[in-house]
Amino acid sequence: MNTPDLPIAACGLYCGTCRGYRKGKCPGCAANEKAAWCAVRNCCREHGRKSCAECTDMPLENCRKFNSFIGKIFGLVFRSDRKGCILRIRDIGPEKFAEEMQKAGCYNRPAKR
């Protein structure tokens, strides 16, 4: 679904507008080996997916990895809407999603819905 050059994290966040990514301090979640702790990233890698937007195994609401306690805390701390990002990727595709996010300067919430 999304191409390797798009900086979209497995959980749907857009790395391309993240300060660390822009400053070259982080290669993005997909290439960041320090992110090996992330269950969502690991699941996508195990199943050959770029992000949860490609998953058809179960509804996103039922996925324990995506909806883990850590994921909920992450969402609160960073005010992120990972589910909204995944749904937007499914609606318009990863390329258009990346364009929207780049134009809006967003990384943690879908730019449009």
N, C-alpha and C positions, 0 to 999 in steps of 0.2 A: 504494500500500500504506500507508505512514505519512503522516499528515497534516502539513502544513507547521508546525503549532504544536508538534509533538513534537520535543524537542531530542535527536534521535538522529543521530549522525554517519553519514556514508556507510559507514564501516567497521564500524558497529554499536556503537560506544561511546556511552554515554548522557551527554550534556552536562549534563542537568538537575541532577546532583549534584556537578558540578565546581565548585571554589571560584571560579575565574575567571568562570564563567557565573553563579553565584549572586550574586556581587558586582557584576555588570554590567560586568565588564572584558572579557568575550568574549560575542559574540552567539550562540555555538554554531558548530560547524563549517560547517553549511550556509550561514549568513549571513556568515561571517567571510572577508572578501576577502583577509586575510593568509594564509589556508589555500590559496591558489591553487596552491601548490607540490604539493599532495597529489594524486597520480595516481588514487587511489581516488575521491576527491571529484570530480575532473574527469571520470572515466569515467562515474560515476553521472549527472552533469549532462548529459554528451553524449548519454546514452541515455535521459534523462528519468526516471531512477530516484531515489528518495529515499535508498536504501541498497543494499548488495550483496545484501540479503535478497530483493530483487525480481528479481535477475538469474537468468536461466535459460540464458544463452549457453554456460556450461561449469560443471563442478563447481568449487566454491570452491578446492579443492586445486590446480587447474590454472591459476588466474588469476595471471599474473605481476605484475599491478598490486597485487593484494591481498597476495600473498606475496613482495613485493619485499624487498630487503636492508634498506631503511629501515624497512619494516613489521616485520621481524624484530627489528631493533634497538629500535624503539619498544616492541614487546612485552616485550622483556627489561627495558628501563629502567623502564617503567611497570607491569610485571608484568600486562599486559593479555591478555585472551583474546578478541580480536576475532572469531575464528572461532566461538567458543562463543556470543558475543553474536548474531552473524548467524544461527546455527542456532536459537537461542532465539526470535529474532524470527520466523523461518520457522515454528516450531512453534506459537507462541501469538499472533502478530500484534504489530505495533508498539505498539498502545495498552496491551495487557496487559504487554508487556515494559517499557514506560516506568513503569507502575504498580509492577511488581516492583522495578525498579531504584530508584525513588524511595523505596519503603518500606524497602529494604535499605540505602539510602545508597551504592549502588555506581555506578561509572561505567565501570569497565574490565574487569569479569568478570560473566558472567551470574549473577544472584542465585540462580537455581535451575536444576537440570538433571535 
